[in-house]
């Protein structure tokens, strides 16, 4: 997957990783970059920064109708979408979480990916080409201390990306799943105690650094894109001895609780 002369759509594109991806894709020569976000001013600012060949679209990815409107706007402006980045995400809930938090997390972190795939797959399969990039999280591989809605929906996002690759990979559809740990974004800094755990687990990267790693992963068509290489080792340990890993995570949970309530 090379970006030159391609059309890319990035949800959650107004800030953080999404903004960095949109700018990086444009720098690589993408013919069209669609910056989609609930934040209208932010999306327009990123599109203006890119200049010609960029389009800002305001959308709520939790709305089932968003995919038709967003992808339709991209097609009208630039032609068929080559790369769709399901990057928008929310980190909500503490503990089990409330019903509204589950609904929001499921809508943004999982269902939005399904809505986009439903809209894109017929065209991609007909043309024999297309690429779906999921922004999940290391939490989707090795869980998250604190929020059940976040941990579970990020696991589900990884699982959906896996399913897409298994089901359509032999028919020309590429799939990558981005699973970072700490990235210097509002999502990290606004996630309370869970954010503190992530910051302590490894380096906090800048969004531009992540975008560079994503670009290399897309060119290599790597499924798991891991800006923090240690995540792979954590994942291996989890698979090698699940009970030992669970015991270690319980100790981490107890440590976090003790620091919060000394």
N, C-alpha and C positions, 0 to 999 in steps of 0.2 A: 504494500500500500504506500504509494508515493503521492504527495499532496499537489504536485504541479498540475495545474489545469483541472483540479477536482473541485467538487462542491461539498462543503462540510457544514453541518449544523451542530451547534454546541448549545445544549441547555445549561442553565446556571452560568451563562456566559458573561454576566456583568461584573464578576469579581473572582478572586481566588484562582483555582485551577482552571475553571472555565475561561476566564479572561486570558490567562496565559496560553491556553490551547488555541483560542481564536487568533491571537496575535501571532503565535508561532506558525499556524497553518497559513495565514496570510503571507508571512515572510517566506514560506516555502513555495509560494506561487499559486496558491489555491485560486481558482477562477471566481469562486464565490464563498463567502463565509457568513453564515447566519448566526447572529448572536441573540439567543433567546433567554428571556428572564422575566420574572415578575417585576423586577426593578426596571421600570421603563427608562428612567434617566441613566441608570448604570449601563444598560444595554446600548442605548444610543451613544453614550460616551465611548464605549469600546468600538462600536461601529465607526464612529467619527475618527477615532485614533487609527483605525485600519485605512479608512478612506474608500476610494473606489473599489467596488467588489465586495462590499460588506452591507449587510442588512440587519437592522435591529427589529426583533419581533417580541412583543409583550405576550406572555402566555403563562398559564398555570398548568404545569405538567400533571398535576393531580386530576385535572379535568379530562375525562375521556375524549372530549371533542378537540383537545389541544393538538393532537397529532395531525389530524386532517388540516387544521388551519395553519399550523407551523410548517409542515412539509409542503403543503400546497403553496404557501407564500414563497418558500425556497425554490420550488420548481418554476413558479411564475417568473421569479427574478433571474434565476441562473440556469435552470434546467434540472435534470434528474439529480437527486442527492446521491453522492458516492460514499460519504462517510457521515454516520450519525453518532454523535457523542452524547450518550445519556448520562450527563454529568451532574444535573441538579440533584441535591440531596438535603436532607434535614436530619438533625440530631435532636430528638425530643424524648422526654420522659425520664423519670428516675424510677429505679426498681421495676415493678411490673408495668408501670405506666397506666394512664387513663385511656378510656375508650377513644376519645378524640385524638389522643397522641398516637395510638395504634393506627387509626384511620389515616392520619396525615402521613405517618411514616410509610405505611403500605402504599398509599397513593403516590408519593413522590419517589420513594426509594425502590419500588418494585413495579407497581401497576403502570407507571409512566413508561417503563421500558417495554412492557407488553403492548401498550397502545401504539408506541412508535414502530415496533416490529411488525405488528399487524398491518400498519399502513405501508411500510417499506418493502416487506418481503415479496409481494406479488411482482413488483417492478424489478427488484433485484434478481429474482429467480428467472424472470423472462429474459433479462439481459445477461445473466450468468455472472454478475459481479455486484459487489456492494460490501460495505464494512460497518460493523456495529461495535462501538467502543463503550463499554460500561465502566463508569467510575463507581466502584464499590468501596472497599476499605480493607485494611488488614483485619478489621473486625469481622469481615465476611469469611475469613479463613480461620482466625484464632480467637474469636469472640471479643466482647467488650465488657469491661467492668462497669457496672452501673445501670445502663439503660437496656431493658429487654427489647423495646421496639426497635432501637437502632441495631443491636446485635442481630436480631432475628431477620430484619428486613435486608440487612447487608449480606447475610448468608444467602437469603433468597435471591438477591441480585446476582451473586456469583453463580448460584445454581441455574438461574435462567440463562445467563451467558453461556454456561457449559452446555445447556440443552440446545441453544441456538447453534453452537459450534458442531455438536454431535449430529444434529438433525440436518443442517444445511451447509456444513463446511465442504462437503464433496460436490456441492452444486454452485460453488463460486462465491459464497458468502463468508467473508472473514469476520472473526470475532476476537476481540481482546478485552481483558478485564483488568482494570487498573486498581491495585490494592495497596495504597500507601499507608504508612503510619502517620507521624506528625508532619503536617504541612502548615505553614504560617498563613492561616486563613481565619476568618471570623468563626467558621464552624469549629475549629480546634479551640480557640480562645473562649468561646461561649459555651463549652460543654462541661464546665465545672470540674468535679473530681475526676471524671473519666478523662478529661483533657490533660490533667496533671499526670495521670498514669501514662498516657501516650507520650507526653513530653519527656518523661523520665526513661522511657523504653528505648529511645534512639534519637538520632539527630532530627531536628525540626528543619525541613527543607523549605526553600522558597518555591512558590508556584512555577516560576520560570525554570527552575531545575527539574521539576516534575515534567513540565511540558517537553523539555529536551529528551528526557528518558522515554516519554510516551512516543515521541516521533521515531526514536530508534526501534521501539517495540512494534510500532505499526509497520515500519519498513521491513522488519524481520518476520512480521505476522506471528509474533509471540502471543500466546493466549494470556498467560499471567504476566502482567507488567508490574514489577516490584521495585519501586524507587528505593525502598529500604531492603537491601538484600537479606538482612537478618530475618525477615519475615518468613522466608523459605525454610530457614533452619527451625524456627519456632513451629512451623507447620509440619515439618518432618518429625519433630519430637512429639507433637500431638498425635500424629498417625502411628508412630512407633510404639507408644505406650499411653493409651488414652487415660487410664486410671491415674497414672503418675502425673500426667499433664493436668487433669482435673484437680488433683490434690494441690499442685503448685498454684493453680489459679485461685483456689479457695484461700490459700495462704496470702496471695496478693490481695484478694478481696478483704481479708481480715486486716491487712496492713493499711489499706486505704481507709477502712472504717475507723481504725485506731487513730490515724492522723486527723481524720475529720472530727472525731469526738474523743479527744484525749481525756 
